[in-house]
């Protein structure tokens, strides 16, 4: 190899190194800027906003965690007066146990954590990983070790999280808007669904587990959350919600997931409330549903009253705990 060829190769390698270092520098600078925007504003995205604010809040009663079946089923104005405590709904549409685990951990870090948390469980939580959906919390990976560890569950995810800019992905425009527009008030977190399903056109809920086996790494997320709550003296209730179908129509894989969840909850010293279609009280008619998996506003009120009455039996002293100073 001639000296001229060697010089050209070294020049190309140097150019490549400079190019890569430039990309890394741009990534870090843009990520740093978005971090500062996140610090200086209130995120408009519900999931990220709840996670950012969770450790800074003071809680007086119950926090409800879960998916859309928490957001649209647990009405605090029906639950709170029956239990004598404040209730806030931290459910987020489209999320699952991964998100619930991370948000729950941040709630438990508050200087004054809630007296209790309620986890709305879906059978799919134990057989369908939702790490990709929980990536909405990736902006917190640089400041929350649990978020970084949980979202980086495989090598692909860990590579993605090395990019400061990728963590914000499509959230940049939303964060920019949050600096100039007022942030909507989430109130108590409950979002009612209006309308009523056509009983002649009911499509049964999909089989959320299908042929997928139970995933022990997902069950471990619930085990960890129960242990953390116990360590700070916070009670936990895990509950199922109803769907519009006959109990006999529940697929076998879902039944296994429900059985495993009940065992995890009971071993963790928490309360298991199976208020689904397997119980007589949990069988709601079509008039109470917006679709086969979600109650409408009237159904949510009925379910919330049922939930409150069941929880009051198990935790009769909750009102005293929720009013602690």
LONUMAR-167405 format. One record per residue (C-alpha): residue in three letters; chain; y, x, z. Coordinates in Angstrom, 2 decimals. Layout:
BEGIN
{type ALA | mol A | north Y | east X | up Z} $
...
! end
This chain:
BEGIN
{type UNK | mol A | north 0.00 | east 0.00 | up 0.00} $
{type UNK | mol A | north 3.35 | east 1.43 | up -1.03} $
{type UNK | mol A | north 6.26 | east 1.75 | up 1.34} $
{type UNK | mol A | north 8.19 | east -0.87 | up -0.67} $
{type UNK | mol A | north 5.39 | east -3.46 | up -0.25} $
{type UNK | mol A | north 5.17 | east -2.71 | up 3.46} $
{type UNK | mol A | north 8.91 | east -3.22 | up 3.86} $
{type UNK | mol A | north 8.74 | east -6.57 | up 2.05} $
{type UNK | mol A | north 5.86 | east -7.74 | up 4.25} $
{type UNK | mol A | north 7.65 | east -6.73 | up 7.42} $
{type UNK | mol A | north 10.78 | east -8.48 | up 6.17} $
{type UNK | mol A | north 8.85 | east -11.68 | up 5.53} $
{type UNK | mol A | north 7.18 | east -11.56 | up 8.93} $
{type UNK | mol A | north 10.55 | east -10.95 | up 10.57} $
{type UNK | mol A | north 12.05 | east -13.84 | up 8.65} $
{type UNK | mol A | north 9.18 | east -16.10 | up 9.77} $
{type UNK | mol A | north 9.63 | east -15.05 | up 13.40} $
{type UNK | mol A | north 13.38 | east -15.70 | up 13.22} $
{type UNK | mol A | north 12.74 | east -19.10 | up 11.61} $
{type UNK | mol A | north 10.26 | east -20.13 | up 14.33} $
{type UNK | mol A | north 12.54 | east -18.91 | up 17.09} $
{type UNK | mol A | north 15.38 | east -20.86 | up 15.50} $
{type UNK | mol A | north 13.29 | east -24.04 | up 15.50} $
{type UNK | mol A | north 12.37 | east -23.50 | up 19.16} $
{type UNK | mol A | north 16.02 | east -22.93 | up 20.06} $
{type UNK | mol A | north 17.14 | east -26.08 | up 18.22} $
{type UNK | mol A | north 14.35 | east -28.05 | up 19.88} $
{type UNK | mol A | north 15.39 | east -26.85 | up 23.33} $
{type UNK | mol A | north 19.10 | east -27.46 | up 22.73} $
{type UNK | mol A | north 18.58 | east -30.99 | up 21.40} $
{type UNK | mol A | north 16.11 | east -31.73 | up 24.19} $
{type UNK | mol A | north 18.59 | east -30.43 | up 26.76} $
{type UNK | mol A | north 21.28 | east -32.70 | up 25.32} $
{type UNK | mol A | north 19.03 | east -35.76 | up 25.46} $
{type UNK | mol A | north 18.07 | east -34.89 | up 29.04} $
{type UNK | mol A | north 21.76 | east -34.90 | up 29.98} $
{type UNK | mol A | north 22.25 | east -38.26 | up 28.25} $
{type UNK | mol A | north 19.28 | east -39.61 | up 30.20} $
{type UNK | mol A | north 20.84 | east -38.36 | up 33.45} $
{type UNK | mol A | north 24.25 | east -39.84 | up 32.65} $
{type UNK | mol A | north 23.20 | east -43.29 | up 31.42} $
{type UNK | mol A | north 20.87 | east -46.20 | up 32.13} $
{type UNK | mol A | north 18.08 | east -46.44 | up 29.52} $
{type UNK | mol A | north 17.99 | east -49.72 | up 27.63} $
{type UNK | mol A | north 14.21 | east -49.55 | up 27.11} $
{type UNK | mol A | north 12.64 | east -51.49 | up 29.99} $
{type UNK | mol A | north 9.69 | east -49.13 | up 30.50} $
{type UNK | mol A | north 11.75 | east -45.96 | up 30.71} $
{type UNK | mol A | north 14.48 | east -47.59 | up 32.76} $
{type UNK | mol A | north 12.01 | east -48.79 | up 35.39} $
{type UNK | mol A | north 10.44 | east -45.34 | up 35.63} $
{type UNK | mol A | north 13.79 | east -43.55 | up 35.89} $
{type UNK | mol A | north 15.13 | east -45.88 | up 38.59} $
{type UNK | mol A | north 11.90 | east -46.42 | up 40.56} $
{type UNK | mol A | north 12.14 | east -43.45 | up 42.98} $
{type UNK | mol A | north 15.82 | east -44.15 | up 43.70} $
{type UNK | mol A | north 15.43 | east -47.75 | up 44.79} $
{type UNK | mol A | north 14.90 | east -49.15 | up 48.27} $
{type UNK | mol A | north 12.20 | east -51.79 | up 48.43} $
{type UNK | mol A | north 11.80 | east -54.61 | up 50.92} $
{type UNK | mol A | north 8.62 | east -56.35 | up 49.87} $
{type UNK | mol A | north 6.32 | east -56.44 | up 46.85} $
{type UNK | mol A | north 6.43 | east -54.66 | up 43.49} $
{type UNK | mol A | north 4.28 | east -56.14 | up 40.70} $
{type UNK | mol A | north 2.89 | east -53.67 | up 38.16} $
{type UNK | mol A | north 1.03 | east -54.31 | up 34.92} $
{type UNK | mol A | north 1.22 | east -55.35 | up 31.29} $
{type UNK | mol A | north 2.74 | east -58.40 | up 29.60} $
{type UNK | mol A | north 0.41 | east -60.50 | up 31.72} $
{type UNK | mol A | north 2.41 | east -59.27 | up 34.71} $
{type UNK | mol A | north 5.82 | east -59.58 | up 33.03} $
{type UNK | mol A | north 5.24 | east -63.21 | up 32.02} $
{type UNK | mol A | north 2.93 | east -64.47 | up 34.79} $
{type UNK | mol A | north 4.44 | east -63.38 | up 38.13} $
{type UNK | mol A | north 7.61 | east -65.31 | up 38.92} $
{type UNK | mol A | north 9.29 | east -63.80 | up 42.02} $
{type UNK | mol A | north 11.30 | east -66.95 | up 42.76} $
{type UNK | mol A | north 7.99 | east -68.80 | up 43.32} $
{type UNK | mol A | north 6.25 | east -66.00 | up 45.22} $
{type UNK | mol A | north 8.98 | east -64.64 | up 47.50} $
{type UNK | mol A | north 9.71 | east -67.76 | up 49.60} $
{type UNK | mol A | north 6.01 | east -68.38 | up 50.15} $
{type UNK | mol A | north 5.41 | east -64.85 | up 51.46} $
{type UNK | mol A | north 8.77 | east -64.25 | up 53.12} $
{type UNK | mol A | north 9.45 | east -60.99 | up 51.25} $
{type UNK | mol A | north 11.43 | east -59.75 | up 48.29} $
{type UNK | mol A | north 9.39 | east -59.58 | up 45.06} $
{type UNK | mol A | north 10.29 | east -57.64 | up 41.91} $
{type UNK | mol A | north 8.34 | east -57.71 | up 38.66} $
{type UNK | mol A | north 7.87 | east -54.28 | up 37.04} $
{type UNK | mol A | north 5.45 | east -55.46 | up 34.35} $
{type UNK | mol A | north 5.97 | east -54.04 | up 30.85} $
{type UNK | mol A | north 4.75 | east -55.61 | up 27.62} $
{type UNK | mol A | north 2.14 | east -53.63 | up 25.72} $
{type UNK | mol A | north 1.33 | east -51.22 | up 28.54} $
{type UNK | mol A | north -1.85 | east -50.69 | up 30.52} $
{type UNK | mol A | north -3.35 | east -48.80 | up 33.42} $
{type UNK | mol A | north -2.02 | east -45.38 | up 32.34} $
{type UNK | mol A | north 1.57 | east -46.60 | up 32.50} $
{type UNK | mol A | north 0.87 | east -48.55 | up 35.69} $
{type UNK | mol A | north -0.51 | east -45.40 | up 37.32} $
{type UNK | mol A | north 2.60 | east -43.37 | up 36.46} $
{type UNK | mol A | north 5.14 | east -46.06 | up 37.33} $
{type UNK | mol A | north 3.29 | east -46.86 | up 40.56} $
{type UNK | mol A | north 3.41 | east -43.22 | up 41.62} $
{type UNK | mol A | north 7.18 | east -43.13 | up 41.09} $
{type UNK | mol A | north 7.62 | east -46.35 | up 43.08} $
{type UNK | mol A | north 5.65 | east -44.82 | up 45.96} $
{type UNK | mol A | north 7.97 | east -41.79 | up 46.04} $
{type UNK | mol A | north 10.96 | east -43.91 | up 47.02} $
{type UNK | mol A | north 12.58 | east -43.09 | up 50.35} $
{type UNK | mol A | north 11.73 | east -46.65 | up 51.38} $
{type UNK | mol A | north 8.64 | east -47.70 | up 49.41} $
{type UNK | mol A | north 7.58 | east -51.35 | up 49.18} $
{type UNK | mol A | north 5.39 | east -52.99 | up 51.78} $
{type UNK | mol A | north 2.86 | east -53.68 | up 49.04} $
{type UNK | mol A | north 2.23 | east -53.29 | up 45.34} $
{type UNK | mol A | north 0.33 | east -55.75 | up 43.17} $
{type UNK | mol A | north -1.56 | east -54.34 | up 40.20} $
{type UNK | mol A | north -2.34 | east -56.76 | up 37.41} $
{type UNK | mol A | north -5.64 | east -55.57 | up 35.95} $
{type UNK | mol A | north -7.07 | east -56.23 | up 32.50} $
{type UNK | mol A | north -10.73 | east -55.43 | up 31.72} $
{type UNK | mol A | north -9.57 | east -53.30 | up 28.80} $
{type UNK | mol A | north -7.89 | east -50.98 | up 31.29} $
{type UNK | mol A | north -11.30 | east -49.40 | up 31.98} $
{type UNK | mol A | north -12.50 | east -49.05 | up 28.38} $
{type UNK | mol A | north -9.43 | east -48.76 | up 26.10} $
{type UNK | mol A | north -7.23 | east -45.70 | up 26.77} $
{type UNK | mol A | north -3.50 | east -46.45 | up 26.57} $
{type UNK | mol A | north -2.15 | east -42.90 | up 26.80} $
{type UNK | mol A | north -0.33 | east -43.30 | up 23.48} $
{type UNK | mol A | north 1.56 | east -46.37 | up 24.73} $
{type UNK | mol A | north 2.51 | east -44.62 | up 27.97} $
{type UNK | mol A | north 4.16 | east -41.87 | up 25.91} $
{type UNK | mol A | north 7.34 | east -43.91 | up 26.34} $
{type UNK | mol A | north 7.57 | east -41.95 | up 29.62} $
{type UNK | mol A | north 7.37 | east -38.58 | up 27.85} $
{type UNK | mol A | north 11.12 | east -37.90 | up 28.46} $
{type UNK | mol A | north 10.19 | east -37.50 | up 32.14} $
{type UNK | mol A | north 7.51 | east -34.86 | up 31.46} $
{type UNK | mol A | north 9.94 | east -32.04 | up 32.16} $
{type UNK | mol A | north 10.78 | east -33.33 | up 35.63} $
{type UNK | mol A | north 7.59 | east -35.14 | up 36.72} $
{type UNK | mol A | north 4.40 | east -33.09 | up 36.97} $
{type UNK | mol A | north 2.19 | east -36.18 | up 37.11} $
{type UNK | mol A | north 3.70 | east -37.59 | up 33.91} $
{type UNK | mol A | north 3.19 | east -34.26 | up 32.12} $
{type UNK | mol A | north -0.38 | east -33.85 | up 33.39} $
{type UNK | mol A | north -1.43 | east -37.45 | up 32.66} $
{type UNK | mol A | north 0.13 | east -37.74 | up 29.21} $
{type UNK | mol A | north -1.17 | east -34.29 | up 28.31} $
{type UNK | mol A | north -4.74 | east -35.45 | up 28.70} $
{type UNK | mol A | north -5.97 | east -33.62 | up 25.58} $
{type UNK | mol A | north -4.89 | east -30.56 | up 23.60} $
{type UNK | mol A | north -3.05 | east -32.58 | up 20.95} $
{type UNK | mol A | north -0.94 | east -34.33 | up 23.56} $
{type UNK | mol A | north -0.22 | east -31.07 | up 25.34} $
{type UNK | mol A | north 1.06 | east -29.55 | up 22.09} $
{type UNK | mol A | north 3.32 | east -32.57 | up 21.54} $
{type UNK | mol A | north 4.75 | east -32.30 | up 25.04} $
{type UNK | mol A | north 5.73 | east -28.66 | up 24.50} $
{type UNK | mol A | north 8.51 | east -29.96 | up 22.25} $
{type UNK | mol A | north 11.54 | east -31.07 | up 24.23} $
{type UNK | mol A | north 12.71 | east -33.13 | up 21.26} $
{type UNK | mol A | north 9.35 | east -34.81 | up 20.60} $
{type UNK | mol A | north 9.33 | east -36.17 | up 24.15} $
{type UNK | mol A | north 12.23 | east -38.41 | up 23.18} $
{type UNK | mol A | north 10.74 | east -39.26 | up 19.77} $
{type UNK | mol A | north 12.38 | east -42.57 | up 18.74} $
{type UNK | mol A | north 14.37 | east -43.02 | up 21.96} $
{type UNK | mol A | north 17.40 | east -41.02 | up 20.79} $
{type UNK | mol A | north 19.31 | east -43.97 | up 19.25} $
{type UNK | mol A | north 18.53 | east -46.17 | up 22.26} $
{type UNK | mol A | north 19.83 | east -43.53 | up 24.67} $
{type UNK | mol A | north 22.96 | east -43.08 | up 22.57} $
{type UNK | mol A | north 23.63 | east -46.82 | up 22.68} $
{type UNK | mol A | north 23.15 | east -46.83 | up 26.43} $
{type UNK | mol A | north 26.21 | east -44.59 | up 26.78} $
{type UNK | mol A | north 28.54 | east -47.07 | up 25.07} $
{type UNK | mol A | north 27.00 | east -50.51 | up 25.56} $
{type UNK | mol A | north 26.44 | east -52.37 | up 28.85} $
{type UNK | mol A | north 22.84 | east -52.30 | up 30.02} $
{type UNK | mol A | north 21.22 | east -55.75 | up 30.22} $
{type UNK | mol A | north 20.50 | east -57.00 | up 33.72} $
{type UNK | mol A | north 16.75 | east -57.25 | up 34.28} $
{type UNK | mol A | north 17.14 | east -59.50 | up 37.31} $
{type UNK | mol A | north 13.87 | east -59.82 | up 39.18} $
{type UNK | mol A | north 11.93 | east -58.66 | up 36.11} $
{type UNK | mol A | north 10.18 | east -61.94 | up 35.25} $
{type UNK | mol A | north 10.40 | east -62.99 | up 31.60} $
{type UNK | mol A | north 9.28 | east -66.58 | up 30.95} $
{type UNK | mol A | north 7.47 | east -67.58 | up 27.77} $
{type UNK | mol A | north 8.46 | east -70.97 | up 26.42} $
{type UNK | mol A | north 6.43 | east -73.22 | up 24.21} $
{type UNK | mol A | north 2.91 | east -74.52 | up 24.36} $
{type UNK | mol A | north -0.24 | east -73.60 | up 22.49} $
{type UNK | mol A | north -1.66 | east -76.15 | up 20.06} $
{type UNK | mol A | north -4.97 | east -77.15 | up 21.68} $
{type UNK | mol A | north -6.44 | east -77.81 | up 18.23} $
{type UNK | mol A | north -5.63 | east -74.32 | up 17.02} $
{type UNK | mol A | north -6.70 | east -72.18 | up 19.97} $
{type UNK | mol A | north -7.84 | east -68.70 | up 18.99} $
{type UNK | mol A | north -9.98 | east -67.28 | up 21.82} $
{type UNK | mol A | north -8.73 | east -64.02 | up 23.35} $
{type UNK | mol A | north -10.10 | east -60.97 | up 21.60} $
{type UNK | mol A | north -12.90 | east -58.94 | up 23.14} $
{type UNK | mol A | north -10.76 | east -56.22 | up 24.74} $
{type UNK | mol A | north -13.66 | east -53.83 | up 25.32} $
{type UNK | mol A | north -15.86 | east -54.38 | up 22.29} $
{type UNK | mol A | north -18.54 | east -51.74 | up 22.06} $
{type UNK | mol A | north -16.52 | east -49.15 | up 24.00} $
{type UNK | mol A | north -18.20 | east -47.89 | up 27.18} $
{type UNK | mol A | north -16.42 | east -47.77 | up 30.50} $
{type UNK | mol A | north -14.30 | east -44.63 | up 30.74} $
{type UNK | mol A | north -14.52 | east -42.91 | up 34.16} $
{type UNK | mol A | north -11.20 | east -41.11 | up 33.55} $
{type UNK | mol A | north -9.47 | east -44.49 | up 33.38} $
{type UNK | mol A | north -11.15 | east -45.73 | up 36.56} $
{type UNK | mol A | north -9.97 | east -42.51 | up 38.23} $
{type UNK | mol A | north -6.35 | east -43.51 | up 37.56} $
{type UNK | mol A | north -6.78 | east -46.60 | up 39.72} $
{type UNK | mol A | north -8.60 | east -44.60 | up 42.39} $
{type UNK | mol A | north -5.69 | east -42.14 | up 42.53} $
{type UNK | mol A | north -3.07 | east -44.88 | up 42.77} $
{type UNK | mol A | north -4.92 | east -46.59 | up 45.63} $
{type UNK | mol A | north -5.21 | east -43.29 | up 47.50} $
{type UNK | mol A | north -1.51 | east -42.49 | up 47.08} $
{type UNK | mol A | north -0.50 | east -45.94 | up 48.30} $
{type UNK | mol A | north -2.75 | east -45.63 | up 51.33} $
{type UNK | mol A | north -1.26 | east -42.23 | up 52.14} $
{type UNK | mol A | north 2.23 | east -43.72 | up 52.49} $
{type UNK | mol A | north 1.11 | east -46.93 | up 54.21} $
{type UNK | mol A | north 1.61 | east -49.26 | up 51.24} $
{type UNK | mol A | north -0.85 | east -52.10 | up 50.79} $
{type UNK | mol A | north -2.34 | east -52.83 | up 47.36} $
{type UNK | mol A | north -3.69 | east -56.01 | up 45.83} $
{type UNK | mol A | north -5.36 | east -55.94 | up 42.41} $
{type UNK | mol A | north -5.58 | east -59.20 | up 40.56} $
{type UNK | mol A | north -6.84 | east -60.65 | up 37.33} $
{type UNK | mol A | north -4.98 | east -63.41 | up 35.53} $
{type UNK | mol A | north -6.38 | east -66.35 | up 33.59} $
{type UNK | mol A | north -7.02 | east -66.57 | up 29.87} $
{type UNK | mol A | north -7.69 | east -69.69 | up 27.85} $
{type UNK | mol A | north -11.45 | east -69.54 | up 27.50} $
{type UNK | mol A | north -14.60 | east -70.59 | up 29.29} $
{type UNK | mol A | north -15.97 | east -68.21 | up 31.87} $
{type UNK | mol A | north -19.29 | east -68.20 | up 30.00} $
{type UNK | mol A | north -17.41 | east -66.78 | up 27.02} $
{type UNK | mol A | north -16.39 | east -63.57 | up 28.77} $
{type UNK | mol A | north -18.13 | east -60.70 | up 26.91} $
{type UNK | mol A | north -20.63 | east -58.62 | up 28.84} $
{type UNK | mol A | north -18.56 | east -55.43 | up 28.46} $
{type UNK | mol A | north -15.59 | east -57.13 | up 30.11} $
{type UNK | mol A | north -17.79 | east -58.36 | up 32.92} $
{type UNK | mol A | north -18.93 | east -54.79 | up 33.57} $
{type UNK | mol A | north -15.32 | east -53.59 | up 33.62} $
{type UNK | mol A | north -14.37 | east -56.33 | up 36.08} $
{type UNK | mol A | north -17.33 | east -55.49 | up 38.34} $
{type UNK | mol A | north -16.44 | east -51.79 | up 38.30} $
{type UNK | mol A | north -12.79 | east -52.54 | up 39.07} $
{type UNK | mol A | north -13.77 | east -54.72 | up 42.02} $
{type UNK | mol A | north -15.93 | east -51.91 | up 43.43} $
{type UNK | mol A | north -13.11 | east -49.37 | up 43.01} $
{type UNK | mol A | north -10.63 | east -51.70 | up 44.72} $
{type UNK | mol A | north -12.91 | east -52.50 | up 47.63} $
{type UNK | mol A | north -13.88 | east -48.86 | up 48.16} $
{type UNK | mol A | north -10.17 | east -48.01 | up 48.17} $
{type UNK | mol A | north -9.46 | east -50.52 | up 50.94} $
{type UNK | mol A | north -7.34 | east -52.78 | up 48.72} $
{type UNK | mol A | north -7.47 | east -56.54 | up 48.16} $
{type UNK | mol A | north -9.26 | east -57.94 | up 45.11} $
{type UNK | mol A | north -7.92 | east -61.28 | up 43.85} $
{type UNK | mol A | north -9.94 | east -62.54 | up 40.86} $
{type UNK | mol A | north -7.60 | east -65.37 | up 39.88} $
{type UNK | mol A | north -9.02 | east -65.68 | up 36.38} $
{type UNK | mol A | north -11.09 | east -68.22 | up 34.51} $
{type UNK | mol A | north -14.15 | east -67.24 | up 36.58} $
{type UNK | mol A | north -12.65 | east -69.17 | up 39.51} $
{type UNK | mol A | north -12.01 | east -72.88 | up 39.58} $
{type UNK | mol A | north -8.41 | east -72.37 | up 40.69} $
{type UNK | mol A | north -7.81 | east -69.97 | up 37.81} $
{type UNK | mol A | north -8.86 | east -72.41 | up 35.08} $
{type UNK | mol A | north -5.64 | east -73.65 | up 33.51} $
{type UNK | mol A | north -5.57 | east -76.19 | up 30.68} $
{type UNK | mol A | north -3.95 | east -75.60 | up 27.26} $
{type UNK | mol A | north -0.71 | east -77.25 | up 28.43} $
{type UNK | mol A | north -0.03 | east -74.18 | up 30.60} $
{type UNK | mol A | north -0.47 | east -71.55 | up 27.88} $
{type UNK | mol A | north 1.86 | east -70.04 | up 25.28} $
{type UNK | mol A | north -1.12 | east -68.34 | up 23.61} $
{type UNK | mol A | north -4.71 | east -67.74 | up 24.64} $
{type UNK | mol A | north -3.82 | east -64.71 | up 26.78} $
{type UNK | mol A | north -0.39 | east -65.66 | up 28.18} $
{type UNK | mol A | north 0.79 | east -68.53 | up 30.32} $
{type UNK | mol A | north 3.98 | east -70.34 | up 29.41} $
{type UNK | mol A | north 6.80 | east -70.83 | up 31.91} $
{type UNK | mol A | north 5.18 | east -73.84 | up 33.55} $
{type UNK | mol A | north 1.85 | east -72.03 | up 33.75} $
{type UNK | mol A | north 3.50 | east -68.95 | up 35.26} $
{type UNK | mol A | north 5.02 | east -71.07 | up 38.02} $
{type UNK | mol A | north 1.65 | east -72.61 | up 38.79} $
{type UNK | mol A | north -0.10 | east -69.24 | up 38.73} $
{type UNK | mol A | north 2.59 | east -67.65 | up 40.94} $
{type UNK | mol A | north 2.18 | east -70.37 | up 43.55} $
{type UNK | mol A | north -1.59 | east -69.90 | up 43.46} $
{type UNK | mol A | north -1.23 | east -66.14 | up 43.79} $
{type UNK | mol A | north 1.19 | east -66.43 | up 46.71} $
{type UNK | mol A | north -1.06 | east -68.83 | up 48.60} $
{type UNK | mol A | north -4.09 | east -66.57 | up 48.13} $
{type UNK | mol A | north -2.20 | east -63.44 | up 49.17} $
{type UNK | mol A | north -0.73 | east -65.17 | up 52.23} $
{type UNK | mol A | north -4.27 | east -65.79 | up 53.51} $
{type UNK | mol A | north -5.18 | east -62.12 | up 53.20} $
{type UNK | mol A | north -1.87 | east -60.69 | up 54.41} $
{type UNK | mol A | north -0.41 | east -63.19 | up 56.90} $
{type UNK | mol A | north 1.84 | east -60.50 | up 58.40} $
{type UNK | mol A | north 3.40 | east -59.43 | up 55.09} $
{type UNK | mol A | north 6.75 | east -61.05 | up 55.87} $
{type UNK | mol A | north 7.13 | east -58.92 | up 58.98} $
{type UNK | mol A | north 6.27 | east -55.75 | up 57.09} $
{type UNK | mol A | north 8.64 | east -56.57 | up 54.27} $
{type UNK | mol A | north 11.60 | east -56.99 | up 56.63} $
{type UNK | mol A | north 11.17 | east -53.54 | up 58.19} $
{type UNK | mol A | north 14.33 | east -51.51 | up 58.77} $
! end
